[in-house]
Each structure stands twice: as structure tokens, then as C-alpha cells.
Amino acid sequence: MSDLRLHNQSFRILDTLEFIPLTDSFVKNKIGTGHGEAKLYVGNENERTYHFFGDFKKPLKCFFIKKDFLKYLKLAQNEFESPE
């Protein structure tokens, strides 16, 4: 992968995860019976996702790219302002 420099500090990009599945209780148009929890679920059924996040007992250093996070917030704005 490549390197990234932020605030005069270098970071090596080890891996990226493009898509993270959300529980149906996190979305407006449900197909299940969720109750409004606002959490990401990372289950061991998906080894790729589980290994990406690593050992949950240790602190994880990671960050979001601001423009990507703002894009997500804009796309999810209606879900937060008008949940059903």
C-alpha cells in the first residue's frame, strides 16, 4: 500500500475497508426487527472484517478521511433527522 502524511507525521496504510455492513436497526428501511441501536456490528462470521479490526482488547489507532466522513454524514442526514 502507500504512505500518508498528516500533521508532519507519517502513516503507512496497511489495509482499507470500503464497505462495513450495518445492522438493520441502524437504517430506516428495516428488513429485520432491530430496536434503534446505533452501532456497527463486526461479527466473526466475516473473517475479513474481523481480522481488519484486529484484537478488540487492544487500543486501535485509526482515522477517517474528513471528506469521506462528511460525505457519509450528508448521505445519512435524513436517517438521523427523521428516523422511523
C-alpha positions in Angstrom: 0.0 0.0 0.0 1.1 3.6 0.2 2.1 6.1 2.9 0.1 9.1 4.1 1.5 12.2 5.8 -0.8 14.2 8.3 0.3 17.0 10.6 4.0 16.2 9.9 3.6 12.6 10.9 3.9 9.7 8.5 1.4 6.8 8.4 1.7 3.6 6.5 -1.6 2.4 5.1 -1.7 -1.3 5.9 -5.2 -2.0 4.6 -8.5 -0.3 3.8 -12.1 -1.5 4.3 -14.5 0.0 1.8 -17.9 -1.3 3.0 -19.0 -2.1 6.5 -22.4 -3.9 6.9 -24.8 -2.1 9.3 -27.4 -3.8 11.5 -30.9 -3.2 10.2 -31.7 -1.2 13.4 -29.2 1.4 12.2 -31.2 2.0 8.9 -34.6 3.4 8.1 -35.9 0.7 5.8 -35.7 -2.4 8.0 -35.8 -5.9 6.9 -35.5 -7.3 10.4 -36.6 -6.5 13.9 -33.9 -4.1 15.3 -34.7 -1.6 18.0 -32.7 1.5 17.1 -29.2 0.6 18.3 -26.7 3.0 16.7 -23.8 0.6 16.5 -21.7 -1.1 13.8 -21.7 -4.9 14.2 -18.4 -6.7 13.4 -19.1 -10.3 13.7 -16.8 -13.3 13.5 -18.9 -14.7 10.6 -17.0 -12.3 8.3 -13.3 -13.2 8.9 -12.1 -10.4 6.6 -13.8 -7.7 8.7 -12.9 -9.3 12.0 -9.2 -9.5 11.0 -9.2 -6.0 9.6 -10.1 -4.5 13.1 -7.9 -7.0 14.9 -7.8 -7.6 18.7 -10.6 -5.7 20.3 -8.8 -5.9 23.7 -6.0 -3.5 22.5 -6.4 0.1 21.5 -6.9 0.6 17.8 -5.2 3.6 16.0 -7.3 4.6 13.0 -8.9 7.6 11.5 -11.5 8.7 8.9 -10.7 10.9 5.9 -12.7 14.0 6.7 -14.2 14.4 3.2 -15.3 10.7 3.3 -16.8 11.1 6.8 -18.7 14.3 5.8 -20.0 12.5 2.7 -21.3 9.7 4.9 -22.9 12.2 7.3 -24.6 14.0 4.4 -25.9 10.7 3.0 -27.2 9.6 6.4 -28.6 13.0 7.4 -32.3 12.1 6.8 -31.9 8.9 8.8 -30.7 10.9 11.9 -33.2 13.8 11.5 -36.3 11.7 10.7 -35.9 8.1 12.0 -38.9 5.8 11.6 
